[in-house]
């Protein structure tokens, strides 16, 4: 998995760092667990190794989910919530070290025999808290990226939680825990890779391949296809440059997602062409109104943000190409109406000035 992570073309440096650290921690803690099994009950001269291995194993376990949370955000800026979680992990390590002489979480007798302490539940609570944090962060990120597979994180977490309960109930005689953690991490790697491969790199909307897969389903289930086109986008590129053009596309995509994501799935399927697949027609007018309001609000800050025209067509069992053609015709009619309206407003302004 470390080799696969290093060779990945879809992960950035931050994400590779997070996955590599997670897999390295799993390998390290697995070795530490083997060491604790081997040295437990050995001559007292190995007592220090037994204590150190248990301390590092119990102390670093919650850090594995934190590494996976670190991977979720592609941005280099570390969020405040993650910093707080790292501080909690650091405080937990200090607490564990401070309580070693008292055996609160675990103890190793002078005869070099390991035993759980009266406050062993603190370790369990930290571990489950880290797993819960990973689950919540994943669900929130997947929702922001419109990932339809985000519900899979629940059975994955339940699987690991159930295995942990079994290991705790058998007092460590069942030592499959880190094998299960490794399996979960591999599945998580696959899940995240699948999620990111569905995204358009510039806008964060779903990409064309995801659009084609989804439209094949909607032909049977029904719904509405809404297509968007940025008005006079070529003039933006020519006048302000492609960099500013990309900023415009990202701003428009953000507005589309805020307006439509709760009611459907938002895609970028071409240069300045976007579309939304709505589940039903009821929310179409309300979402369109919200989009125009959001664009107008953003235009107060980003003055060169162009207008956006849209058209729609409902799925009624026919081929998606036919639905797209009907939506495009509605879009072109809307663009003509908008140009005529703009020309009329301009003519009216000129008439007032002449008068």
C-alpha positions in Angstrom: 0.0 0.0 0.0 2.9 2.4 0.7 4.3 1.6 -2.8 0.9 2.1 -4.4 0.5 5.4 -2.6 4.0 6.6 -3.7 3.2 5.7 -7.4 -0.3 7.2 -7.4 -0.9 10.0 -9.9 -4.2 11.1 -8.4 -3.0 12.0 -4.9 -1.2 15.2 -4.1 1.8 15.5 -1.7 -0.4 16.1 1.4 -2.6 13.1 0.7 0.4 10.8 0.0 1.9 12.0 3.3 -1.2 11.1 5.2 -1.7 7.7 3.7 2.0 6.8 4.0 2.0 7.8 7.7 -1.2 5.8 8.3 0.2 2.7 6.7 3.5 3.1 8.5 1.7 3.5 11.9 -0.3 0.4 11.2 2.9 -1.6 10.5 4.7 -0.1 13.5 1.8 -0.8 15.9 1.3 -4.3 14.5 5.0 -5.1 15.3 4.6 -3.6 18.7 1.7 -5.9 19.4 3.8 -8.9 18.4 6.5 -7.7 20.7 4.1 -7.4 23.7 2.9 -11.0 23.1 6.5 -12.3 22.8 8.0 -10.5 25.8 5.0 -10.8 28.2 6.0 -13.3 30.9 9.6 -13.3 29.7 12.5 -12.7 32.2 12.1 -9.4 34.1 15.0 -7.9 32.1 12.5 -7.5 29.2 10.0 -5.6 31.4 11.0 -2.2 30.0 10.4 -3.4 26.4 7.0 -4.7 27.5 6.1 -1.3 29.0 7.4 0.7 26.0 5.6 -1.5 23.4 2.3 -1.3 25.2 2.7 2.5 25.8 3.4 3.2 22.1 0.7 0.7 20.9 -2.0 2.2 23.1 -0.8 5.8 22.6 -0.5 5.7 18.8 -3.6 3.8 18.0 -5.9 6.9 17.8 -3.4 8.6 15.5 -4.3 6.2 12.6 -7.8 7.6 12.0 -6.3 11.1 12.4 -3.9 10.4 9.5 -6.9 9.3 7.3 -8.8 12.5 8.2 -5.7 14.5 7.2 -5.9 12.8 3.8 -9.5 13.9 3.2 -8.8 17.6 2.5 -6.8 18.2 -0.6 -6.0 21.8 0.5 -2.6 22.5 2.1 -4.3 24.6 4.9 -4.9 22.5 8.0 -8.4 23.1 9.5 -8.9 24.2 13.0 -10.9 21.0 13.9 -8.0 18.8 12.8 -5.5 20.8 14.9 -7.7 20.4 17.9 -7.9 16.6 17.3 -4.1 16.5 17.1 -3.8 18.4 20.3 -6.1 15.8 22.0 -3.9 13.0 20.7 -0.8 14.8 22.2 -2.5 15.3 25.5 -3.5 11.7 25.6 0.1 10.5 25.0 1.2 12.8 27.9 -1.5 11.5 30.1 -0.6 7.9 29.3 3.1 8.5 30.1 2.2 10.3 33.3 0.1 7.4 34.5 2.6 4.6 33.7 3.9 4.4 37.3 0.4 4.0 38.7 -0.9 1.5 36.2 -4.2 3.3 35.5 -4.6 2.3 31.9 -2.3 -0.8 31.9 0.4 -2.2 34.1 3.3 -4.5 33.9 4.2 -6.3 37.1 7.8 -6.8 38.4 7.5 -10.3 37.0 6.9 -8.8 33.6 3.2 -9.7 33.3 0.8 -7.3 31.5 -2.6 -6.4 33.0 -5.3 -3.9 32.1 -5.8 -1.1 34.6 -8.9 0.3 36.2 -9.1 3.1 33.7 -8.5 1.0 30.6 -11.7 2.4 29.2 -9.9 5.8 28.5 -7.9 4.1 25.8 -11.1 2.5 24.4 -12.9 5.9 24.5 -10.0 7.7 22.7 -9.9 5.0 20.0 -13.7 5.1 19.4 -13.7 8.9 19.5 -11.0 9.0 16.8 -13.0 6.5 14.7 -16.1 8.6 15.1 -14.2 11.7 14.1 -13.0 9.9 10.9 -16.6 8.8 10.1 -18.1 12.3 10.5 -15.3 14.0 8.6 -15.7 11.4 5.7 -19.4 11.8 5.5 -19.1 15.6 5.5 -16.4 15.6 2.8 -18.3 13.1 0.7 -21.5 15.2 1.0 -19.5 18.3 -0.1 -18.2 16.3 -3.1 -21.7 14.8 -3.9 -20.4 11.3 -3.4 -23.2 8.8 -3.6 -21.2 6.0 -1.9 -20.8 7.9 1.4 -23.1 5.6 3.2 -20.5 2.9 2.9 -18.5 4.5 5.6 -21.1 3.4 8.2 -20.7 -0.4 7.6 -17.0 0.0 7.4 -16.9 1.7 10.8 -19.4 -0.7 12.3 -17.2 -3.6 11.1 -14.1 -2.3 12.8 -16.1 -1.3 15.9 -17.5 -4.8 16.2 -14.1 -6.4 15.8 -12.7 -4.1 18.5 -15.5 -5.2 20.9 -14.7 -8.8 20.3 -11.0 -8.3 21.0 -11.7 -6.4 24.2 -14.2 -9.0 25.3 -11.7 -11.8 24.8 -9.0 -9.9 26.7 -6.6 -9.9 23.8 -6.7 -13.6 23.1 -8.2 -12.8 19.7 -5.4 -10.8 17.9 -6.9 -10.0 14.6 -7.5 -6.3 15.4 -4.7 -4.8 13.3 -5.4 -7.1 10.4 -8.9 -5.6 10.4 -7.5 -2.1 10.7 -5.3 -2.8 7.7 -8.2 -4.1 5.7 -10.3 -1.1 6.6 -7.4 1.3 5.6 -7.1 -0.4 2.2 -10.8 -0.2 1.6 -10.7 3.4 2.7 -7.9 4.1 0.2 -10.0 2.6 -2.5 -13.1 4.5 -1.4 -11.3 7.9 -1.4 -9.6 7.2 -4.7 -13.0 6.4 -6.3 -14.5 9.6 -4.7 -11.7 11.9 -6.0 -11.7 10.3 -9.5 -15.3 11.4 -9.9 -14.4 15.1 -9.5 -13.5 17.8 -11.9 -10.2 19.2 -10.7 -11.0 22.9 -11.3 -14.5 23.3 -9.9 -14.9 20.4 -7.5 -18.1 19.3 -9.3 -18.6 15.8 -10.5 -16.9 15.2 -13.9 -18.2 14.1 -17.3 -17.6 10.3 -16.7 -19.7 10.5 -13.6 -22.4 12.3 -15.5 -22.5 9.6 -18.2 -22.9 6.9 -15.6 -25.6 8.7 -13.8 -27.7 9.6 -16.9 -27.8 5.9 -17.8 -29.6 5.3 -14.5 -31.9 8.3 -14.8 -33.2 7.1 -18.2 -35.1 4.4 -16.1 -35.8 6.3 -12.9 -36.8 9.6 -14.4 -35.8 13.1 -13.3 -34.8 16.5 -14.9 -31.7 17.5 -16.8 -30.7 21.2 -16.4 -27.9 22.5 -18.6 -26.0 25.8 -18.0 -23.9 27.9 -20.3 -21.7 30.9 -19.3 -22.7 33.9 -21.4 -19.9 35.4 -23.5 -17.3 33.4 -21.7 -14.8 33.8 -24.6 -14.8 37.6 -24.0 -13.8 37.0 -20.3 -10.8 34.9 -21.4 -9.8 37.3 -24.2 -10.1 40.4 -22.0 -8.9 39.2 -18.6 -6.9 36.1 -19.4 -7.6 32.4 -18.8 -6.6 32.5 -15.2 -9.4 34.9 -14.4 -11.6 32.8 -16.6 -10.9 29.8 -14.4 -11.8 31.8 -11.3 -15.1 32.7 -12.9 -15.8 29.0 -13.7 -15.0 28.0 -10.1 -17.2 30.8 -8.7 -20.1 29.8 -11.0 -19.6 26.1 -10.0 -19.8 27.0 -6.4 -23.0 28.9 -6.8 -24.5 26.0 -8.8 -23.6 23.5 -6.1 -25.0 25.7 -3.3 -28.3 26.1 -5.3 -28.8 22.6 -6.6 -26.8 20.1 -4.6 -29.5 19.3 -2.1 -31.9 18.4 -4.8 -29.6 16.6 -7.3 -26.1 16.2 -8.7 -24.0 18.9 -10.2 -21.5 18.3 -13.0 -19.0 20.1 -15.2 -19.2 18.4 -18.6 -17.2 20.8 -20.7 -15.2 24.0 -20.8 -17.9 26.4 -19.6 -20.8 23.9 -19.7 -22.4 22.7 -16.5 -25.4 20.6 -15.9 -27.5 19.3 -13.0 -29.4 16.1 -12.7 -32.5 16.8 -10.5 -34.5 14.0 -8.9 -37.8 15.7 -9.7 -39.3 18.8 -11.3 -40.7 20.3 -8.1 -37.5 22.0 -7.0 -36.3 23.2 -10.4 -37.8 26.8 -10.3 -36.8 27.4 -6.7 -33.2 26.2 -7.4 -32.9 28.4 -10.5 -34.1 31.4 -8.5 -31.5 30.7 -5.8 -28.7 30.3 -8.4 -29.4 33.8 -9.9 -29.5 35.3 -6.4 -26.2 33.7 -5.5 -24.6 34.9 -8.7 -25.8 38.4 -8.2 -24.4 38.4 -4.7 -21.0 37.1 -5.8 -21.0 39.7 -8.6 -20.9 42.5 -6.0 -17.5 41.1 -4.9 -16.2 39.7 -8.2 -17.5 42.3 -10.7 -16.4 40.4 -13.9 -18.5 37.4 -13.1 -20.6 36.7 -16.2 -24.3 35.8 -16.4 -25.4 32.2 -16.8 -28.2 30.9 -19.0 -30.0 27.6 -18.4 -32.4 25.2 -20.0 -34.0 22.0 -18.9 -35.8 18.8 -20.1 -37.4 16.0 -18.2 -36.4 12.3 -18.7 -39.3 10.3 -20.0 -37.7 7.0 -21.0 -36.0 8.2 -24.2 -32.2 8.2 -24.9 -30.2 10.7 -22.9 -29.0 12.3 -26.1 -32.6 13.2 -27.0 -33.1 14.7 -23.5 -29.8 16.7 -23.8 -30.9 18.0 -27.2 -34.2 19.3 -25.8 -32.4 20.9 -22.8 -29.9 22.5 -25.2 -32.7 24.0 -27.3 -34.4 25.4 -24.2 -31.0 26.8 -23.2 -30.5 28.5 -26.6 -33.9 30.1 -26.4 -33.1 31.4 -22.9 -29.8 32.9 -24.2 -31.6 34.7 -27.0 -34.2 36.1 -24.6 -31.4 37.3 -22.3 -29.5 39.0 -25.1 -32.7 40.6 -26.4 -33.5 41.8 -22.8 -30.0 43.2 -22.4 -30.2 45.0 -25.8 -33.5 46.5 -24.9 -32.2 47.7 -21.5 -29.2 49.2 -23.3 -31.4 50.9 -25.9 -33.6 52.3 -23.1 -30.6 53.7 -21.3 -29.3 55.4 -24.5 -32.8 56.9 -25.1 -32.9 58.4 -21.6 -29.4 59.9 -22.0 -30.4 61.4 -25.4 -33.6 62.9 -23.9 
